[in-house]
């Protein structure tokens, strides 16, 4: 996983990882969510990838849009 270096310092996201059709997000509380094209839709996954790479807005996007996850650990 890659460290999420939130530019504003106001995110609950700690780390992320993604592939062609998924995004995995680890939060500071230790919970890990996997979002996939199948569970959340490609439009959510692609936007989450973009925000992860920008290191800004990923937590807000998840909170506001509530994409469906395929797995929670």
C-alpha positions in Angstrom: 0.0 0.0 0.0 1.0 3.6 -0.6 0.9 6.2 2.1 -1.9 8.8 1.6 -0.2 12.1 2.3 -3.2 14.3 2.6 -2.2 17.9 1.5 -4.6 19.5 4.0 -3.9 17.1 6.8 -7.7 16.6 7.5 -8.2 13.1 6.2 -9.0 9.8 7.9 -7.3 7.9 5.0 -3.9 6.4 5.9 -3.0 4.3 2.9 -4.3 3.2 -0.5 -3.7 0.8 -3.3 -5.4 0.3 -6.7 -5.4 -1.7 -9.8 -7.3 -1.7 -13.0 -10.8 -2.2 -11.5 -10.4 -1.7 -7.7 -9.3 0.6 -5.0 -8.3 -0.5 -1.5 -8.4 2.2 1.2 -7.0 1.8 4.7 -8.2 4.3 7.3 -6.4 5.4 10.5 -8.7 3.3 12.6 -7.2 0.2 10.9 -10.3 -0.6 8.8 -9.6 -1.6 5.2 -12.2 -1.3 2.5 -12.1 -2.7 -1.0 -14.1 -0.9 -3.7 -14.5 -2.5 -7.1 -16.0 -1.8 -10.5 -18.6 -4.4 -9.6 -19.5 -3.0 -6.2 -19.2 0.7 -6.7 -19.2 1.3 -10.4 -16.3 2.4 -12.7 -17.1 6.1 -12.3 -16.5 6.0 -8.5 -13.4 3.8 -8.8 -11.8 6.1 -11.4 -12.5 9.2 -9.4 -11.2 7.6 -6.2 -8.0 6.7 -8.1 -7.6 10.2 -9.3 -8.1 11.7 -5.8 -5.7 9.1 -4.2 -3.0 10.1 -6.6 -3.6 13.8 -5.9 -3.4 13.0 -2.1 -6.5 15.2 -1.5 -10.2 14.7 -1.3 -10.5 10.9 -1.1 -12.0 10.8 2.4 -14.5 13.5 1.5 -15.4 11.8 -1.7 -16.1 8.5 0.1 -18.1 10.3 2.9 -20.2 12.3 0.5 -20.8 9.6 -2.2 -20.8 6.5 -0.1 -19.6 4.1 -2.9 -20.5 0.5 -2.1 -17.6 -1.6 -1.0 -17.0 -5.2 -1.8 -15.1 -6.1 1.3 -14.4 -4.6 4.7 -11.6 -5.9 7.0 
